[in-house]
Amino acid sequence: MRQSSYRGCLLGMAVGDAMGYTVDSRTWREIQEDYGPNGLLGYDLVNGYADVTSYTQLAAFTCNGLLLGLTRGQVQGRMAPFYKYIALSHREWSYSQRSWNRPEQTHCWLLQQNEFLRRHCMDNRMLDTLDREDFGSPEEPKNNYTQPGSLTSAVGVGLFFHRHRIRLSEIDRLGAEAVALTHGSPTAFLSGAMLAHIITCLLRKPEAPLKAVVAHAMRDIREEFGHQYSQAYDICNQLRNAITYAGSKNLKPVEVMEKLRCETCAEVLAGAIYACLASGEDFDRAMILAVNHSGRSAAVGAVAGAILGARLGEKALPEFYMECLEPAELLKELADDLYHGCTMEKGNKLYDLDWDRKYLHGGR
């Protein structure tokens, strides 16, 4: 696994999120009216910065929660299941989206970082769900939401894989659980399992053809979940259509994106896969394809950016995207923490003051 892939994944996600946010849920015609016949071709900056939304924020907080759980297990010798730490981190993220009822004692160090505290929630119903005492799970969903509001939390789960720490099938399950906390439709949480699987496989074998990685993910998710959820087959069919469309040179990309709709989790994932493949895995071109349509532009951009960033690595991301991306340095720090993992263990003499501050004392 390459450190560059971890950085590329989080940075690429933020790029697509920030670029797509400008035109999110606007029609293709409206985008053309504002930006010309070819649509949006780069950031539309605010005060010189490219702002990220809840898609990047939730993925980052998911990473924070997982590292919190890992650190407690290694240093203190006790921990809850990992999905509990994701739930904790999502709830703490929700505090950043409001100015009231914020507790004095928190656990996520990202809650101390202004770059991740912008109030750009792309699915306000998530906040209502996160205010409840009990979160959802695949077995006991709290709603039937299909929207992609928490889909990118699966990116953080995919980045958490380590062969000595957790099996790939457990990553799939955790990806589903992360999304099911707030979005209870099988279409939503199985898309989370699929995305987590794809990210993990790209980290393990970044040189593998993307089409083969997606095919591998479809097979595994069908085998793991298909006996219980028919939606697993529906998601695979949508991804298969996206791959087929990408292989046709007679179709206009924007027409394909309109056909894919890019509204639900599964459609967003299919749109992201199409953008990556139809662009020839050129990052800049993929971002333009991913955001120029009438669907959830920020979500498709974020997922496509995460996939290509993991596939190509940090150096493949054009510098002009990095220069004004506000949380870039923090995302690099978080990616490096995921790559290295917790070096401290109960009983040994190795002590990391910065890691202790972030993952045992909430950044204080």
C-alpha positions in Angstrom: 0.0 0.0 0.0 1.2 3.5 -0.9 1.0 6.5 1.4 0.4 8.5 -1.8 -2.9 6.5 -2.4 -4.2 7.4 1.0 -3.5 11.1 0.5 -4.8 11.0 -3.1 -8.1 9.4 -1.9 -8.9 12.1 0.7 -7.7 15.0 -1.4 -9.4 13.8 -4.6 -12.6 13.4 -2.7 -12.4 17.0 -1.4 -11.6 18.3 -4.9 -14.7 16.7 -6.4 -16.8 17.8 -3.5 -15.7 21.4 -3.6 -16.1 21.6 -7.4 -19.5 19.9 -7.5 -20.9 21.9 -4.6 -21.2 25.0 -6.8 -23.6 23.3 -9.2 -25.2 20.6 -7.0 -28.7 19.6 -7.9 -28.9 22.3 -10.6 -30.1 21.2 -14.0 -27.6 20.8 -16.9 -29.4 23.7 -18.7 -28.9 25.9 -15.7 -25.3 25.0 -15.4 -24.8 25.8 -19.1 -26.5 29.2 -18.6 -24.1 30.2 -15.9 -20.8 28.6 -17.1 -21.1 28.2 -20.8 -21.9 25.3 -23.2 -19.3 23.0 -21.7 -20.4 23.6 -18.1 -18.2 24.1 -15.1 -14.6 23.5 -15.9 -13.0 24.2 -12.5 -13.6 25.6 -9.0 -16.0 28.6 -8.6 -14.1 30.0 -5.7 -15.5 31.9 -2.7 -13.1 34.4 -1.2 -10.3 32.6 -3.0 -11.0 29.2 -1.4 -12.6 26.0 -2.5 -15.0 25.0 0.3 -15.8 21.4 1.0 -19.2 20.1 2.2 -20.5 17.4 4.5 -19.4 14.8 2.0 -15.7 15.5 2.9 -16.5 16.3 6.5 -18.3 13.0 7.2 -15.6 10.9 5.6 -12.9 12.7 7.6 -14.9 12.3 10.9 -15.4 8.6 10.0 -11.6 8.3 9.8 -11.2 10.1 13.1 -13.7 7.8 14.8 -12.0 4.6 13.5 -8.6 5.8 14.6 -10.0 6.7 18.0 -11.4 3.1 18.4 -8.1 1.6 17.2 -6.1 3.6 19.6 -8.3 2.8 22.6 -8.0 -0.9 21.7 -4.2 -0.8 21.5 -3.4 1.5 24.3 -6.1 0.8 26.8 -6.8 -2.8 26.0 -10.5 -2.3 25.6 -12.8 -1.0 22.8 -16.3 -1.2 21.5 -17.1 -2.5 17.9 -15.8 -0.1 15.3 -19.2 1.0 14.0 -19.8 2.5 17.5 -16.9 4.8 16.9 -18.2 5.8 13.5 -21.6 6.6 15.2 -19.8 8.7 17.8 -17.8 10.6 15.2 -21.0 11.2 13.0 -22.8 12.6 16.1 -19.8 14.9 16.9 -19.8 16.1 13.3 -23.4 17.0 13.7 -22.4 19.4 16.5 -20.4 21.4 14.0 -23.6 22.0 12.0 -25.4 23.9 14.8 -24.5 26.5 17.4 -26.5 25.0 20.3 -26.4 22.0 22.5 -22.8 21.3 21.8 -21.3 19.4 24.8 -18.1 20.5 26.5 -16.5 17.1 26.3 -15.9 15.7 22.8 -13.7 13.0 21.4 -12.9 13.9 17.8 -9.9 16.2 17.3 -11.4 17.4 13.9 -14.0 19.2 15.9 -11.3 21.6 16.9 -10.4 22.4 13.2 -12.2 25.3 11.6 -11.7 23.9 8.1 -14.0 21.0 8.9 -16.7 23.1 10.7 -18.4 24.9 7.7 -22.2 24.4 7.8 -22.6 22.8 4.4 -24.8 19.8 5.2 -26.0 18.3 1.9 -28.8 16.3 3.5 -30.4 18.0 6.5 -32.4 14.9 7.4 -29.2 13.3 8.6 -29.1 15.9 11.4 -32.5 14.8 12.6 -31.4 11.2 12.6 -28.2 11.9 14.4 -30.2 13.7 17.1 -31.9 10.5 18.0 -30.8 8.3 20.9 -30.5 5.2 18.7 -28.9 5.1 15.2 -29.9 2.8 12.4 -28.3 -0.4 11.3 -28.8 -2.7 8.3 -31.0 -5.0 10.5 -32.9 -2.2 12.2 -33.1 0.8 9.8 -34.5 4.1 11.1 -35.8 5.2 7.7 -35.8 4.4 4.0 -33.6 7.2 2.8 -31.8 6.4 -0.5 -29.9 9.8 -0.9 -26.1 9.9 -0.9 -25.8 12.1 2.2 -23.6 9.7 4.2 -22.2 7.6 1.3 -18.7 9.1 1.6 -18.4 7.8 5.1 -17.7 4.5 3.3 -14.6 6.1 1.8 -13.2 6.4 5.4 -14.0 2.8 6.0 -12.3 1.7 2.9 -9.1 3.5 3.9 -9.1 1.8 7.3 -8.2 -1.7 5.9 -5.1 -3.4 7.0 -4.4 -7.1 6.5 -3.3 -7.6 10.1 -6.2 -5.6 11.5 -9.5 -6.4 9.6 -10.7 -8.7 6.9 -12.1 -7.4 3.6 -15.5 -8.9 4.3 -15.5 -6.9 7.6 -14.7 -3.8 5.7 -17.8 -4.4 3.5 -20.0 -4.9 6.5 -18.6 -1.8 8.2 -19.1 0.2 5.0 -22.8 -0.8 5.1 -23.1 -0.1 8.8 -21.6 3.4 8.4 -24.2 4.5 5.8 -27.1 2.7 7.6 -26.5 4.9 10.7 -28.5 7.6 8.9 -29.7 6.1 5.6 -31.8 3.0 6.0 -32.5 1.9 2.4 -30.6 -1.2 1.4 -29.8 0.7 -1.8 -28.0 3.2 0.3 -26.0 1.0 2.7 -25.2 -1.6 0.2 -23.7 1.1 -2.0 -21.6 2.0 1.0 -20.4 -1.6 1.2 -19.6 -1.5 -2.5 -17.7 1.8 -2.3 -15.7 0.7 0.8 -14.7 -2.5 -1.0 -13.6 -0.6 -4.1 -11.4 1.8 -2.1 -9.8 -1.0 -0.2 -9.0 -3.0 -3.3 -7.5 0.1 -5.0 -5.3 0.6 -2.0 -4.1 -3.0 -2.1 -3.6 -3.1 -5.8 -3.5 0.4 -7.3 -2.1 -0.9 -10.6 -5.2 -3.2 -11.1 -7.6 -2.0 -13.9 -10.5 -0.1 -12.4 -13.0 -2.1 -14.4 -11.6 -5.3 -12.9 -11.7 -3.9 -9.4 -15.4 -2.9 -9.8 -16.2 -6.3 -11.2 -14.5 -7.9 -8.2 -16.5 -5.7 -5.8 -19.8 -6.6 -7.5 -19.1 -10.3 -7.2 -18.2 -10.1 -3.6 -21.1 -7.8 -2.5 -23.5 -10.1 -4.4 -22.2 -13.1 -2.6 -22.2 -11.4 0.9 -25.5 -9.6 0.7 -27.5 -10.9 -2.3 -29.1 -13.7 -0.4 -30.7 -11.2 2.0 -31.1 -8.0 -0.2 -32.3 -8.1 -3.8 -31.0 -4.5 -4.0 -27.5 -5.9 -4.3 -28.3 -7.1 -7.8 -29.9 -3.8 -8.7 -26.8 -1.9 -7.7 -24.6 -4.3 -9.7 -26.8 -3.8 -12.7 -26.4 0.0 -12.5 -22.7 -0.3 -12.2 -22.6 -2.8 -15.1 -24.6 -0.2 -17.2 -22.1 2.5 -16.3 -19.2 0.3 -17.4 -21.0 -0.5 -20.7 -21.7 3.2 -21.4 -18.1 4.0 -20.7 -17.0 1.6 -23.4 -19.2 3.3 -26.1 -17.6 6.1 -28.0 -20.9 7.1 -29.6 -22.5 8.5 -26.5 -22.1 12.0 -25.2 -20.9 11.9 -21.5 -23.4 14.5 -20.3 -26.3 12.5 -21.9 -25.0 9.4 -20.1 -24.9 11.2 -16.8 -28.4 12.4 -17.3 -29.5 8.9 -18.1 -27.8 7.6 -14.9 -29.7 10.3 -12.9 -27.2 10.5 -10.1 -29.8 11.1 -7.3 -29.6 7.9 -5.1 -26.5 6.3 -3.6 -26.4 3.6 -6.2 -26.9 6.1 -9.1 -24.2 8.4 -7.6 -21.8 5.4 -7.4 -22.6 4.4 -11.0 -22.1 8.0 -12.2 -18.7 8.2 -10.4 -17.6 4.9 -12.0 -18.7 6.1 -15.4 -16.8 9.5 -15.0 -13.6 7.7 -14.0 -13.7 5.2 -16.9 -15.1 7.5 -19.6 -12.3 10.1 -18.8 -9.6 7.5 -19.4 -8.8 7.9 -15.7 -7.6 11.5 -16.3 -8.3 13.2 -13.0 -9.1 16.7 -14.4 -11.4 15.3 -17.1 -13.1 13.0 -14.7 -13.9 15.9 -12.3 -15.5 17.8 -15.2 -17.6 14.8 -16.2 -18.6 14.0 -12.6 -20.1 17.4 -11.8 -21.7 18.5 -15.1 -25.2 17.0 -14.9 -28.6 17.6 -13.2 -28.0 15.2 -10.3 -26.0 15.3 -7.0 -22.9 16.9 -8.5 -20.9 17.2 -5.2 -21.6 13.6 -4.3 -20.6 12.2 -7.7 -17.5 14.5 -7.7 -16.5 13.4 -4.2 -16.9 9.7 -4.9 -15.1 9.9 -8.3 -12.3 12.0 -6.8 -11.8 9.4 -4.0 -11.7 6.5 -6.4 -9.3 8.1 -8.8 -7.2 9.6 -6.0 -6.7 6.2 -4.5 -6.0 4.7 -7.9 -3.5 7.3 -9.1 -2.0 8.7 -6.0 -1.5 12.3 -4.7 1.0 13.3 -7.5 -1.6 12.7 -10.2 -3.8 15.4 -8.8 -3.2 18.7 -10.6 -1.6 21.3 -8.5 -4.1 24.0 -9.4 -6.7 22.0 -7.5 -4.6 21.8 -4.4 -3.5 25.5 -4.2 -6.9 26.8 -3.0 -8.4 23.7 -1.3 -8.8 24.9 2.2 -8.5 21.6 4.2 -5.7 20.1 2.1 -3.1 20.0 4.8 -5.4 18.6 7.4 -6.5 15.9 5.0 -2.9 15.0 4.3 -2.3 14.7 8.1 -5.4 12.5 8.5 -4.4 10.3 5.5 -0.9 9.8 7.0 -2.4 8.8 10.3 -4.5 6.2 8.5 -1.5 4.9 6.6 0.8 4.6 9.6 -1.8 3.6 12.2 -1.3 3.8 16.0 2.3 2.9 16.9 1.5 2.8 20.7 0.5 -0.3 22.5 -0.5 -1.2 26.0 2.6 -1.9 28.1 5.3 -0.7 25.6 7.5 2.3 26.1 6.8 4.0 22.8 4.8 7.2 23.3 3.6 9.6 20.6 2.5 12.9 22.2 0.7 14.2 19.1 -1.2 10.9 18.6 -2.2 10.8 22.2 -3.5 14.4 21.9 -5.6 13.6 18.8 -6.9 10.1 19.4 -7.1 9.8 23.2 -7.8 13.4 24.3 -9.9 14.8 21.4 -7.3 17.3 20.2 -6.9 19.1 23.5 
